């Protein structure tokens, strides 16, 4: 399908609606992260980076959808797959085996739901980055994927949400985007529980 056309933003922003629609899963994920204790040691953190790498590997094709480049010109540079791969190398860990599941890159609306979750995580990464620093890691070694964008976390996120809020979508499109965002949270939850052997 073609990328949705642009129009004036709705009275209630789409990004705010997406946040509200995923609040329950977001909060639940906080509890899973706490149980995983990814900053308890470098070993735990390596598992965390493996989770991040698997998730980024799955969604990498979405960052390269040609039809979305006009919507957000720097989209192709926002993915963090390379950063997670470099972090794993720093930590002496091999890249996880396995092929990523196929995403339908023709469904731009669903892609935006997944990207919303990935991009939103860069804000919460500020606190995680500080915790990684206590393990002797930095934006140059082991914790690249948690580092802020050159323009700053807030501006990086604002550019994404402003572009998202300008899209003209139908009610069914918005519903599909919300479900895709919820699917992204559920997928990260599964990967995290697998890596840390936590019960489902």
CNS distance restraints for C-alpha pairs under 8 A (distance, minus, plus):
assign (resid   1 and name CA) (resid 106 and name CA) 5.66 0.50 0.50
assign (resid   1 and name CA) (resid 107 and name CA) 6.21 0.50 0.50
assign (resid   1 and name CA) (resid 108 and name CA) 6.98 0.50 0.50
assign (resid   2 and name CA) (resid  67 and name CA) 6.70 0.50 0.50
assign (resid   2 and name CA) (resid 108 and name CA) 7.50 0.50 0.50
assign (resid   3 and name CA) (resid  67 and name CA) 5.69 0.50 0.50
assign (resid   3 and name CA) (resid  68 and name CA) 6.22 0.50 0.50
assign (resid   3 and name CA) (resid  71 and name CA) 7.85 0.50 0.50
assign (resid   3 and name CA) (resid 108 and name CA) 6.23 0.50 0.50
assign (resid   3 and name CA) (resid 109 and name CA) 7.92 0.50 0.50
assign (resid   4 and name CA) (resid 109 and name CA) 7.99 0.50 0.50
assign (resid   4 and name CA) (resid 167 and name CA) 6.23 0.50 0.50
assign (resid   4 and name CA) (resid 168 and name CA) 6.08 0.50 0.50
assign (resid   4 and name CA) (resid 169 and name CA) 6.42 0.50 0.50
assign (resid   5 and name CA) (resid 167 and name CA) 6.00 0.50 0.50
assign (resid   5 and name CA) (resid 168 and name CA) 5.53 0.50 0.50
assign (resid   5 and name CA) (resid 169 and name CA) 7.79 0.50 0.50
assign (resid   6 and name CA) (resid 166 and name CA) 5.55 0.50 0.50
assign (resid   6 and name CA) (resid 167 and name CA) 4.55 0.50 0.50
assign (resid   6 and name CA) (resid 168 and name CA) 5.20 0.50 0.50
assign (resid   7 and name CA) (resid 166 and name CA) 5.50 0.50 0.50
assign (resid   7 and name CA) (resid 167 and name CA) 5.93 0.50 0.50
assign (resid   7 and name CA) (resid 168 and name CA) 5.37 0.50 0.50
assign (resid   8 and name CA) (resid 166 and name CA) 5.64 0.50 0.50
assign (resid   8 and name CA) (resid 167 and name CA) 7.80 0.50 0.50
assign (resid   8 and name CA) (resid 168 and name CA) 7.78 0.50 0.50
assign (resid   9 and name CA) (resid  13 and name CA) 6.55 0.50 0.50
assign (resid   9 and name CA) (resid  14 and name CA) 7.98 0.50 0.50
assign (resid   9 and name CA) (resid 165 and name CA) 5.36 0.50 0.50
assign (resid   9 and name CA) (resid 166 and name CA) 4.82 0.50 0.50
assign (resid   9 and name CA) (resid 167 and name CA) 7.25 0.50 0.50
assign (resid   9 and name CA) (resid 168 and name CA) 7.91 0.50 0.50
assign (resid  10 and name CA) (resid  14 and name CA) 7.26 0.50 0.50
assign (resid  10 and name CA) (resid 165 and name CA) 7.31 0.50 0.50
assign (resid  10 and name CA) (resid 166 and name CA) 7.97 0.50 0.50
assign (resid  12 and name CA) (resid  16 and name CA) 7.01 0.50 0.50
assign (resid  12 and name CA) (resid  17 and name CA) 7.13 0.50 0.50
assign (resid  13 and name CA) (resid  17 and name CA) 6.36 0.50 0.50
assign (resid  13 and name CA) (resid 165 and name CA) 5.69 0.50 0.50
assign (resid  14 and name CA) (resid  18 and name CA) 6.12 0.50 0.50
assign (resid  14 and name CA) (resid 164 and name CA) 6.96 0.50 0.50
assign (resid  14 and name CA) (resid 165 and name CA) 5.17 0.50 0.50
assign (resid  15 and name CA) (resid  19 and name CA) 6.18 0.50 0.50
assign (resid  15 and name CA) (resid 161 and name CA) 5.84 0.50 0.50
assign (resid  15 and name CA) (resid 164 and name CA) 6.84 0.50 0.50
assign (resid  15 and name CA) (resid 165 and name CA) 6.29 0.50 0.50
assign (resid  16 and name CA) (resid  20 and name CA) 6.21 0.50 0.50
assign (resid  17 and name CA) (resid  21 and name CA) 6.09 0.50 0.50
assign (resid  18 and name CA) (resid  22 and name CA) 6.31 0.50 0.50
assign (resid  18 and name CA) (resid 178 and name CA) 5.90 0.50 0.50
assign (resid  18 and name CA) (resid 181 and name CA) 7.53 0.50 0.50
assign (resid  19 and name CA) (resid  23 and name CA) 5.96 0.50 0.50
assign (resid  21 and name CA) (resid 178 and name CA) 6.62 0.50 0.50
assign (resid  21 and name CA) (resid 182 and name CA) 7.80 0.50 0.50
assign (resid  22 and name CA) (resid  26 and name CA) 6.05 0.50 0.50
assign (resid  22 and name CA) (resid 178 and name CA) 7.76 0.50 0.50
assign (resid  22 and name CA) (resid 181 and name CA) 7.16 0.50 0.50
assign (resid  22 and name CA) (resid 182 and name CA) 5.92 0.50 0.50
assign (resid  22 and name CA) (resid 185 and name CA) 7.96 0.50 0.50
assign (resid  23 and name CA) (resid  27 and name CA) 6.10 0.50 0.50
assign (resid  24 and name CA) (resid  28 and name CA) 6.21 0.50 0.50
assign (resid  25 and name CA) (resid  29 and name CA) 6.06 0.50 0.50
assign (resid  25 and name CA) (resid 182 and name CA) 7.18 0.50 0.50
assign (resid  25 and name CA) (resid 185 and name CA) 6.40 0.50 0.50
assign (resid  25 and name CA) (resid 186 and name CA) 7.38 0.50 0.50
assign (resid  26 and name CA) (resid  30 and name CA) 6.52 0.50 0.50
assign (resid  26 and name CA) (resid 185 and name CA) 7.04 0.50 0.50
assign (resid  27 and name CA) (resid  31 and name CA) 6.87 0.50 0.50
assign (resid  28 and name CA) (resid  32 and name CA) 6.64 0.50 0.50
assign (resid  29 and name CA) (resid  33 and name CA) 6.17 0.50 0.50
assign (resid  29 and name CA) (resid 185 and name CA) 7.72 0.50 0.50
assign (resid  29 and name CA) (resid 189 and name CA) 6.38 0.50 0.50
assign (resid  30 and name CA) (resid  34 and name CA) 6.22 0.50 0.50
assign (resid  31 and name CA) (resid  35 and name CA) 6.27 0.50 0.50
assign (resid  32 and name CA) (resid  36 and name CA) 6.17 0.50 0.50
assign (resid  32 and name CA) (resid 189 and name CA) 7.46 0.50 0.50
assign (resid  32 and name CA) (resid 192 and name CA) 7.72 0.50 0.50
assign (resid  32 and name CA) (resid 193 and name CA) 7.52 0.50 0.50
assign (resid  33 and name CA) (resid  37 and name CA) 6.26 0.50 0.50
assign (resid  33 and name CA) (resid  38 and name CA) 7.13 0.50 0.50
assign (resid  33 and name CA) (resid 192 and name CA) 7.70 0.50 0.50
assign (resid  34 and name CA) (resid  38 and name CA) 7.83 0.50 0.50
assign (resid  35 and name CA) (resid 198 and name CA) 7.94 0.50 0.50
assign (resid  36 and name CA) (resid  44 and name CA) 7.97 0.50 0.50
assign (resid  36 and name CA) (resid 192 and name CA) 7.79 0.50 0.50
assign (resid  36 and name CA) (resid 193 and name CA) 7.85 0.50 0.50
assign (resid  36 and name CA) (resid 196 and name CA) 5.94 0.50 0.50
assign (resid  36 and name CA) (resid 198 and name CA) 7.48 0.50 0.50
assign (resid  37 and name CA) (resid  44 and name CA) 7.08 0.50 0.50
assign (resid  38 and name CA) (resid  44 and name CA) 4.80 0.50 0.50
assign (resid  38 and name CA) (resid  45 and name CA) 4.75 0.50 0.50
assign (resid  38 and name CA) (resid  47 and name CA) 7.34 0.50 0.50
assign (resid  38 and name CA) (resid  48 and name CA) 5.84 0.50 0.50
assign (resid  39 and name CA) (resid  44 and name CA) 6.27 0.50 0.50
assign (resid  39 and name CA) (resid  45 and name CA) 5.50 0.50 0.50
assign (resid  39 and name CA) (resid 131 and name CA) 6.55 0.50 0.50
assign (resid  39 and name CA) (resid 132 and name CA) 6.57 0.50 0.50
assign (resid  39 and name CA) (resid 135 and name CA) 7.52 0.50 0.50
assign (resid  40 and name CA) (resid  44 and name CA) 6.20 0.50 0.50
assign (resid  40 and name CA) (resid  45 and name CA) 7.43 0.50 0.50
assign (resid  41 and name CA) (resid  45 and name CA) 6.22 0.50 0.50
assign (resid  41 and name CA) (resid 135 and name CA) 7.07 0.50 0.50
assign (resid  42 and name CA) (resid  46 and name CA) 6.02 0.50 0.50
assign (resid  42 and name CA) (resid  91 and name CA) 7.95 0.50 0.50
assign (resid  42 and name CA) (resid 135 and name CA) 6.56 0.50 0.50
assign (resid  43 and name CA) (resid  47 and name CA) 6.62 0.50 0.50
assign (resid  44 and name CA) (resid  48 and name CA) 6.46 0.50 0.50
assign (resid  45 and name CA) (resid  49 and name CA) 6.27 0.50 0.50
assign (resid  45 and name CA) (resid 132 and name CA) 7.96 0.50 0.50
assign (resid  46 and name CA) (resid  50 and name CA) 6.22 0.50 0.50
assign (resid  46 and name CA) (resid  88 and name CA) 6.86 0.50 0.50
assign (resid  46 and name CA) (resid  91 and name CA) 6.67 0.50 0.50
assign (resid  46 and name CA) (resid  93 and name CA) 7.31 0.50 0.50
assign (resid  47 and name CA) (resid  51 and name CA) 6.39 0.50 0.50
assign (resid  47 and name CA) (resid 195 and name CA) 6.12 0.50 0.50
assign (resid  47 and name CA) (resid 196 and name CA) 7.23 0.50 0.50
assign (resid  48 and name CA) (resid  52 and name CA) 6.34 0.50 0.50
assign (resid  48 and name CA) (resid 192 and name CA) 7.44 0.50 0.50
assign (resid  48 and name CA) (resid 195 and name CA) 7.58 0.50 0.50
assign (resid  49 and name CA) (resid  53 and name CA) 6.01 0.50 0.50
assign (resid  49 and name CA) (resid  84 and name CA) 6.30 0.50 0.50
assign (resid  49 and name CA) (resid  87 and name CA) 7.24 0.50 0.50
assign (resid  49 and name CA) (resid  88 and name CA) 6.70 0.50 0.50
assign (resid  50 and name CA) (resid  54 and name CA) 6.17 0.50 0.50
assign (resid  50 and name CA) (resid  84 and name CA) 7.65 0.50 0.50
assign (resid  50 and name CA) (resid  88 and name CA) 7.22 0.50 0.50
assign (resid  50 and name CA) (resid  95 and name CA) 7.45 0.50 0.50
assign (resid  50 and name CA) (resid  96 and name CA) 6.75 0.50 0.50
assign (resid  50 and name CA) (resid 195 and name CA) 7.82 0.50 0.50
assign (resid  51 and name CA) (resid  55 and name CA) 6.24 0.50 0.50
assign (resid  51 and name CA) (resid 188 and name CA) 7.70 0.50 0.50
assign (resid  51 and name CA) (resid 191 and name CA) 5.90 0.50 0.50
assign (resid  51 and name CA) (resid 192 and name CA) 5.99 0.50 0.50
assign (resid  51 and name CA) (resid 195 and name CA) 6.76 0.50 0.50
assign (resid  52 and name CA) (resid  56 and name CA) 6.05 0.50 0.50
assign (resid  52 and name CA) (resid  84 and name CA) 6.75 0.50 0.50
assign (resid  53 and name CA) (resid  57 and name CA) 5.90 0.50 0.50
assign (resid  53 and name CA) (resid  81 and name CA) 6.03 0.50 0.50
assign (resid  53 and name CA) (resid  84 and name CA) 5.23 0.50 0.50
assign (resid  53 and name CA) (resid  85 and name CA) 6.66 0.50 0.50
assign (resid  54 and name CA) (resid  58 and name CA) 6.32 0.50 0.50
assign (resid  54 and name CA) (resid  96 and name CA) 7.23 0.50 0.50
assign (resid  54 and name CA) (resid 100 and name CA) 7.63 0.50 0.50
assign (resid  54 and name CA) (resid 191 and name CA) 7.74 0.50 0.50
assign (resid  55 and name CA) (resid  59 and name CA) 6.53 0.50 0.50
assign (resid  55 and name CA) (resid 187 and name CA) 7.97 0.50 0.50
assign (resid  55 and name CA) (resid 188 and name CA) 6.64 0.50 0.50
assign (resid  55 and name CA) (resid 191 and name CA) 7.68 0.50 0.50
assign (resid  56 and name CA) (resid  60 and name CA) 5.75 0.50 0.50
assign (resid  56 and name CA) (resid  79 and name CA) 7.13 0.50 0.50
assign (resid  56 and name CA) (resid  80 and name CA) 6.33 0.50 0.50
assign (resid  56 and name CA) (resid  81 and name CA) 5.20 0.50 0.50
assign (resid  57 and name CA) (resid  81 and name CA) 5.96 0.50 0.50
assign (resid  57 and name CA) (resid 100 and name CA) 6.44 0.50 0.50
assign (resid  58 and name CA) (resid 100 and name CA) 5.01 0.50 0.50
assign (resid  58 and name CA) (resid 101 and name CA) 6.33 0.50 0.50
assign (resid  58 and name CA) (resid 102 and name CA) 7.52 0.50 0.50
assign (resid  58 and name CA) (resid 103 and name CA) 7.62 0.50 0.50
assign (resid  59 and name CA) (resid  63 and name CA) 7.14 0.50 0.50
assign (resid  59 and name CA) (resid 103 and name CA) 7.40 0.50 0.50
assign (resid  59 and name CA) (resid 114 and name CA) 7.49 0.50 0.50
assign (resid  59 and name CA) (resid 115 and name CA) 7.74 0.50 0.50
assign (resid  60 and name CA) (resid  64 and name CA) 7.00 0.50 0.50
assign (resid  60 and name CA) (resid  79 and name CA) 6.39 0.50 0.50
assign (resid  60 and name CA) (resid  81 and name CA) 6.94 0.50 0.50
assign (resid  61 and name CA) (resid  65 and name CA) 6.69 0.50 0.50
assign (resid  61 and name CA) (resid 103 and name CA) 7.41 0.50 0.50
assign (resid  61 and name CA) (resid 105 and name CA) 7.06 0.50 0.50
assign (resid  62 and name CA) (resid 103 and name CA) 7.62 0.50 0.50
assign (resid  62 and name CA) (resid 105 and name CA) 6.18 0.50 0.50
assign (resid  62 and name CA) (resid 111 and name CA) 5.96 0.50 0.50
assign (resid  62 and name CA) (resid 115 and name CA) 7.46 0.50 0.50
assign (resid  63 and name CA) (resid  75 and name CA) 5.80 0.50 0.50
assign (resid  63 and name CA) (resid  76 and name CA) 5.01 0.50 0.50
assign (resid  63 and name CA) (resid  77 and name CA) 7.81 0.50 0.50
assign (resid  63 and name CA) (resid  78 and name CA) 7.21 0.50 0.50
assign (resid  63 and name CA) (resid  79 and name CA) 6.30 0.50 0.50
assign (resid  63 and name CA) (resid 115 and name CA) 7.73 0.50 0.50
assign (resid  64 and name CA) (resid  68 and name CA) 7.95 0.50 0.50
assign (resid  64 and name CA) (resid  69 and name CA) 7.84 0.50 0.50
assign (resid  64 and name CA) (resid  75 and name CA) 7.34 0.50 0.50
assign (resid  64 and name CA) (resid  76 and name CA) 5.26 0.50 0.50
assign (resid  65 and name CA) (resid  69 and name CA) 6.97 0.50 0.50
assign (resid  65 and name CA) (resid 105 and name CA) 6.48 0.50 0.50
assign (resid  67 and name CA) (resid  71 and name CA) 7.86 0.50 0.50
assign (resid  67 and name CA) (resid 108 and name CA) 7.90 0.50 0.50
assign (resid  68 and name CA) (resid  72 and name CA) 6.43 0.50 0.50
assign (resid  68 and name CA) (resid  73 and name CA) 7.89 0.50 0.50
assign (resid  68 and name CA) (resid  75 and name CA) 7.68 0.50 0.50
assign (resid  68 and name CA) (resid 108 and name CA) 7.42 0.50 0.50
assign (resid  69 and name CA) (resid  73 and name CA) 4.77 0.50 0.50
assign (resid  69 and name CA) (resid  74 and name CA) 7.17 0.50 0.50
assign (resid  69 and name CA) (resid  75 and name CA) 6.27 0.50 0.50
assign (resid  69 and name CA) (resid  76 and name CA) 7.50 0.50 0.50
assign (resid  71 and name CA) (resid 163 and name CA) 6.76 0.50 0.50
assign (resid  72 and name CA) (resid 160 and name CA) 7.31 0.50 0.50
assign (resid  72 and name CA) (resid 163 and name CA) 6.67 0.50 0.50
assign (resid  74 and name CA) (resid  78 and name CA) 6.78 0.50 0.50
assign (resid  75 and name CA) (resid  79 and name CA) 7.65 0.50 0.50
assign (resid  80 and name CA) (resid  84 and name CA) 6.28 0.50 0.50
assign (resid  80 and name CA) (resid 145 and name CA) 6.00 0.50 0.50
assign (resid  81 and name CA) (resid  85 and name CA) 6.23 0.50 0.50
assign (resid  82 and name CA) (resid  86 and name CA) 6.20 0.50 0.50
assign (resid  83 and name CA) (resid  87 and name CA) 6.13 0.50 0.50
assign (resid  83 and name CA) (resid 144 and name CA) 5.49 0.50 0.50
assign (resid  83 and name CA) (resid 145 and name CA) 5.03 0.50 0.50
assign (resid  84 and name CA) (resid  88 and name CA) 6.19 0.50 0.50
assign (resid  84 and name CA) (resid 143 and name CA) 7.99 0.50 0.50
assign (resid  84 and name CA) (resid 144 and name CA) 7.05 0.50 0.50
assign (resid  84 and name CA) (resid 145 and name CA) 5.60 0.50 0.50
assign (resid  85 and name CA) (resid  89 and name CA) 6.37 0.50 0.50
assign (resid  85 and name CA) (resid  95 and name CA) 6.80 0.50 0.50
assign (resid  86 and name CA) (resid  90 and name CA) 6.24 0.50 0.50
assign (resid  86 and name CA) (resid 142 and name CA) 7.34 0.50 0.50
assign (resid  86 and name CA) (resid 144 and name CA) 7.70 0.50 0.50
assign (resid  87 and name CA) (resid  91 and name CA) 6.26 0.50 0.50
assign (resid  87 and name CA) (resid 141 and name CA) 6.46 0.50 0.50
assign (resid  87 and name CA) (resid 142 and name CA) 4.12 0.50 0.50
assign (resid  87 and name CA) (resid 143 and name CA) 5.99 0.50 0.50
assign (resid  87 and name CA) (resid 144 and name CA) 6.33 0.50 0.50
assign (resid  87 and name CA) (resid 145 and name CA) 7.43 0.50 0.50
assign (resid  88 and name CA) (resid  92 and name CA) 6.20 0.50 0.50
assign (resid  88 and name CA) (resid  93 and name CA) 5.07 0.50 0.50
assign (resid  88 and name CA) (resid  94 and name CA) 6.63 0.50 0.50
assign (resid  88 and name CA) (resid  95 and name CA) 6.87 0.50 0.50
assign (resid  88 and name CA) (resid 142 and name CA) 6.83 0.50 0.50
assign (resid  89 and name CA) (resid  93 and name CA) 5.72 0.50 0.50
assign (resid  89 and name CA) (resid  94 and name CA) 6.85 0.50 0.50
assign (resid  89 and name CA) (resid 142 and name CA) 7.98 0.50 0.50
assign (resid  90 and name CA) (resid 141 and name CA) 6.13 0.50 0.50
assign (resid  90 and name CA) (resid 142 and name CA) 5.40 0.50 0.50
assign (resid  91 and name CA) (resid 142 and name CA) 6.14 0.50 0.50
assign (resid 105 and name CA) (resid 111 and name CA) 6.99 0.50 0.50
assign (resid 107 and name CA) (resid 111 and name CA) 6.29 0.50 0.50
assign (resid 108 and name CA) (resid 112 and name CA) 6.25 0.50 0.50
assign (resid 109 and name CA) (resid 113 and name CA) 6.75 0.50 0.50
assign (resid 109 and name CA) (resid 173 and name CA) 6.44 0.50 0.50
assign (resid 109 and name CA) (resid 174 and name CA) 7.79 0.50 0.50
assign (resid 109 and name CA) (resid 176 and name CA) 6.98 0.50 0.50
assign (resid 109 and name CA) (resid 177 and name CA) 5.59 0.50 0.50
assign (resid 110 and name CA) (resid 114 and name CA) 6.68 0.50 0.50
assign (resid 110 and name CA) (resid 176 and name CA) 6.14 0.50 0.50
assign (resid 110 and name CA) (resid 177 and name CA) 4.94 0.50 0.50
assign (resid 110 and name CA) (resid 179 and name CA) 7.91 0.50 0.50
assign (resid 110 and name CA) (resid 180 and name CA) 5.25 0.50 0.50
assign (resid 110 and name CA) (resid 181 and name CA) 7.80 0.50 0.50
assign (resid 111 and name CA) (resid 115 and name CA) 6.16 0.50 0.50
assign (resid 111 and name CA) (resid 177 and name CA) 7.70 0.50 0.50
assign (resid 111 and name CA) (resid 180 and name CA) 7.38 0.50 0.50
assign (resid 112 and name CA) (resid 116 and name CA) 5.89 0.50 0.50
assign (resid 112 and name CA) (resid 177 and name CA) 6.59 0.50 0.50
assign (resid 112 and name CA) (resid 180 and name CA) 7.96 0.50 0.50
assign (resid 112 and name CA) (resid 181 and name CA) 7.98 0.50 0.50
assign (resid 113 and name CA) (resid 117 and name CA) 6.74 0.50 0.50
assign (resid 113 and name CA) (resid 177 and name CA) 4.63 0.50 0.50
assign (resid 113 and name CA) (resid 178 and name CA) 6.15 0.50 0.50
assign (resid 113 and name CA) (resid 179 and name CA) 7.44 0.50 0.50
assign (resid 113 and name CA) (resid 180 and name CA) 4.85 0.50 0.50
assign (resid 113 and name CA) (resid 181 and name CA) 4.22 0.50 0.50
assign (resid 113 and name CA) (resid 182 and name CA) 7.93 0.50 0.50
assign (resid 113 and name CA) (resid 184 and name CA) 7.70 0.50 0.50
assign (resid 114 and name CA) (resid 118 and name CA) 6.51 0.50 0.50
assign (resid 114 and name CA) (resid 180 and name CA) 5.80 0.50 0.50
assign (resid 114 and name CA) (resid 181 and name CA) 5.02 0.50 0.50
assign (resid 114 and name CA) (resid 183 and name CA) 7.61 0.50 0.50
assign (resid 114 and name CA) (resid 184 and name CA) 5.40 0.50 0.50
assign (resid 115 and name CA) (resid 119 and name CA) 5.90 0.50 0.50
assign (resid 115 and name CA) (resid 181 and name CA) 7.86 0.50 0.50
assign (resid 116 and name CA) (resid 120 and name CA) 5.88 0.50 0.50
assign (resid 116 and name CA) (resid 181 and name CA) 6.76 0.50 0.50
assign (resid 117 and name CA) (resid 121 and name CA) 6.28 0.50 0.50
assign (resid 117 and name CA) (resid 181 and name CA) 6.07 0.50 0.50
assign (resid 117 and name CA) (resid 184 and name CA) 6.61 0.50 0.50
assign (resid 117 and name CA) (resid 185 and name CA) 7.09 0.50 0.50
assign (resid 118 and name CA) (resid 122 and name CA) 7.26 0.50 0.50
assign (resid 119 and name CA) (resid 123 and name CA) 7.89 0.50 0.50
assign (resid 119 and name CA) (resid 157 and name CA) 6.76 0.50 0.50
assign (resid 119 and name CA) (resid 160 and name CA) 7.72 0.50 0.50
assign (resid 120 and name CA) (resid 124 and name CA) 7.44 0.50 0.50
assign (resid 120 and name CA) (resid 157 and name CA) 6.82 0.50 0.50
assign (resid 121 and name CA) (resid 125 and name CA) 6.16 0.50 0.50
assign (resid 122 and name CA) (resid 126 and name CA) 7.27 0.50 0.50
assign (resid 122 and name CA) (resid 146 and name CA) 7.06 0.50 0.50
assign (resid 122 and name CA) (resid 148 and name CA) 7.36 0.50 0.50
assign (resid 122 and name CA) (resid 153 and name CA) 6.75 0.50 0.50
assign (resid 122 and name CA) (resid 157 and name CA) 7.71 0.50 0.50
assign (resid 123 and name CA) (resid 153 and name CA) 5.88 0.50 0.50
assign (resid 123 and name CA) (resid 154 and name CA) 7.03 0.50 0.50
assign (resid 123 and name CA) (resid 157 and name CA) 7.33 0.50 0.50
assign (resid 124 and name CA) (resid 128 and name CA) 7.00 0.50 0.50
assign (resid 125 and name CA) (resid 129 and name CA) 5.80 0.50 0.50
assign (resid 125 and name CA) (resid 146 and name CA) 5.41 0.50 0.50
assign (resid 125 and name CA) (resid 147 and name CA) 7.46 0.50 0.50
assign (resid 126 and name CA) (resid 130 and name CA) 6.58 0.50 0.50
assign (resid 126 and name CA) (resid 146 and name CA) 7.10 0.50 0.50
assign (resid 126 and name CA) (resid 147 and name CA) 7.43 0.50 0.50
assign (resid 126 and name CA) (resid 148 and name CA) 7.29 0.50 0.50
assign (resid 127 and name CA) (resid 131 and name CA) 6.54 0.50 0.50
assign (resid 128 and name CA) (resid 132 and name CA) 6.19 0.50 0.50
assign (resid 128 and name CA) (resid 146 and name CA) 7.05 0.50 0.50
assign (resid 129 and name CA) (resid 133 and name CA) 6.31 0.50 0.50
assign (resid 129 and name CA) (resid 138 and name CA) 7.77 0.50 0.50
assign (resid 129 and name CA) (resid 143 and name CA) 7.03 0.50 0.50
assign (resid 129 and name CA) (resid 146 and name CA) 5.43 0.50 0.50
assign (resid 129 and name CA) (resid 147 and name CA) 6.53 0.50 0.50
assign (resid 130 and name CA) (resid 134 and name CA) 6.92 0.50 0.50
assign (resid 131 and name CA) (resid 135 and name CA) 7.27 0.50 0.50
assign (resid 132 and name CA) (resid 136 and name CA) 6.97 0.50 0.50
assign (resid 132 and name CA) (resid 137 and name CA) 5.62 0.50 0.50
assign (resid 132 and name CA) (resid 138 and name CA) 7.21 0.50 0.50
assign (resid 132 and name CA) (resid 143 and name CA) 6.72 0.50 0.50
assign (resid 133 and name CA) (resid 137 and name CA) 4.78 0.50 0.50
assign (resid 133 and name CA) (resid 138 and name CA) 5.86 0.50 0.50
assign (resid 137 and name CA) (resid 141 and name CA) 5.60 0.50 0.50
assign (resid 137 and name CA) (resid 142 and name CA) 5.36 0.50 0.50
assign (resid 137 and name CA) (resid 143 and name CA) 5.75 0.50 0.50
assign (resid 138 and name CA) (resid 142 and name CA) 6.23 0.50 0.50
assign (resid 138 and name CA) (resid 143 and name CA) 5.17 0.50 0.50
assign (resid 138 and name CA) (resid 144 and name CA) 6.65 0.50 0.50
assign (resid 138 and name CA) (resid 147 and name CA) 7.78 0.50 0.50
assign (resid 139 and name CA) (resid 143 and name CA) 5.30 0.50 0.50
assign (resid 139 and name CA) (resid 144 and name CA) 4.28 0.50 0.50
assign (resid 139 and name CA) (resid 145 and name CA) 7.61 0.50 0.50
assign (resid 139 and name CA) (resid 146 and name CA) 7.31 0.50 0.50
assign (resid 139 and name CA) (resid 147 and name CA) 5.33 0.50 0.50
assign (resid 140 and name CA) (resid 144 and name CA) 6.00 0.50 0.50
assign (resid 143 and name CA) (resid 147 and name CA) 6.75 0.50 0.50
assign (resid 148 and name CA) (resid 152 and name CA) 5.75 0.50 0.50
assign (resid 148 and name CA) (resid 153 and name CA) 5.44 0.50 0.50
assign (resid 149 and name CA) (resid 153 and name CA) 5.92 0.50 0.50
assign (resid 149 and name CA) (resid 156 and name CA) 6.64 0.50 0.50
assign (resid 151 and name CA) (resid 155 and name CA) 6.22 0.50 0.50
assign (resid 151 and name CA) (resid 156 and name CA) 6.35 0.50 0.50
assign (resid 152 and name CA) (resid 156 and name CA) 6.07 0.50 0.50
assign (resid 153 and name CA) (resid 157 and name CA) 6.20 0.50 0.50
assign (resid 154 and name CA) (resid 158 and name CA) 6.03 0.50 0.50
assign (resid 155 and name CA) (resid 159 and name CA) 6.11 0.50 0.50
assign (resid 156 and name CA) (resid 160 and name CA) 6.72 0.50 0.50
assign (resid 157 and name CA) (resid 161 and name CA) 6.27 0.50 0.50
assign (resid 158 and name CA) (resid 162 and name CA) 5.86 0.50 0.50
assign (resid 159 and name CA) (resid 163 and name CA) 6.29 0.50 0.50
assign (resid 160 and name CA) (resid 164 and name CA) 6.19 0.50 0.50
assign (resid 161 and name CA) (resid 165 and name CA) 5.95 0.50 0.50
assign (resid 162 and name CA) (resid 166 and name CA) 6.41 0.50 0.50
assign (resid 163 and name CA) (resid 167 and name CA) 6.93 0.50 0.50
assign (resid 169 and name CA) (resid 173 and name CA) 5.76 0.50 0.50
assign (resid 169 and name CA) (resid 174 and name CA) 6.41 0.50 0.50
assign (resid 170 and name CA) (resid 174 and name CA) 6.33 0.50 0.50
assign (resid 171 and name CA) (resid 175 and name CA) 6.22 0.50 0.50
assign (resid 172 and name CA) (resid 176 and name CA) 6.17 0.50 0.50
assign (resid 173 and name CA) (resid 177 and name CA) 6.18 0.50 0.50
assign (resid 174 and name CA) (resid 178 and name CA) 6.21 0.50 0.50
assign (resid 175 and name CA) (resid 179 and name CA) 6.31 0.50 0.50
assign (resid 176 and name CA) (resid 180 and name CA) 6.14 0.50 0.50
assign (resid 177 and name CA) (resid 181 and name CA) 6.22 0.50 0.50
assign (resid 178 and name CA) (resid 182 and name CA) 6.27 0.50 0.50
assign (resid 179 and name CA) (resid 183 and name CA) 6.08 0.50 0.50
assign (resid 180 and name CA) (resid 184 and name CA) 6.24 0.50 0.50
assign (resid 181 and name CA) (resid 185 and name CA) 6.55 0.50 0.50
assign (resid 182 and name CA) (resid 186 and name CA) 6.28 0.50 0.50
assign (resid 183 and name CA) (resid 187 and name CA) 6.06 0.50 0.50
assign (resid 184 and name CA) (resid 188 and name CA) 6.30 0.50 0.50
assign (resid 185 and name CA) (resid 189 and name CA) 6.21 0.50 0.50
assign (resid 186 and name CA) (resid 190 and name CA) 6.34 0.50 0.50
assign (resid 187 and name CA) (resid 191 and name CA) 6.34 0.50 0.50
assign (resid 188 and name CA) (resid 192 and name CA) 6.07 0.50 0.50
assign (resid 189 and name CA) (resid 193 and name CA) 6.19 0.50 0.50
assign (resid 190 and name CA) (resid 194 and name CA) 6.16 0.50 0.50
assign (resid 190 and name CA) (resid 200 and name CA) 7.64 0.50 0.50
assign (resid 191 and name CA) (resid 195 and name CA) 6.23 0.50 0.50
assign (resid 192 and name CA) (resid 196 and name CA) 6.30 0.50 0.50
assign (resid 192 and name CA) (resid 198 and name CA) 7.98 0.50 0.50
assign (resid 193 and name CA) (resid 197 and name CA) 5.55 0.50 0.50
assign (resid 193 and name CA) (resid 198 and name CA) 4.62 0.50 0.50
assign (resid 193 and name CA) (resid 199 and name CA) 6.68 0.50 0.50
assign (resid 193 and name CA) (resid 200 and name CA) 6.80 0.50 0.50
assign (resid 194 and name CA) (resid 198 and name CA) 6.60 0.50 0.50
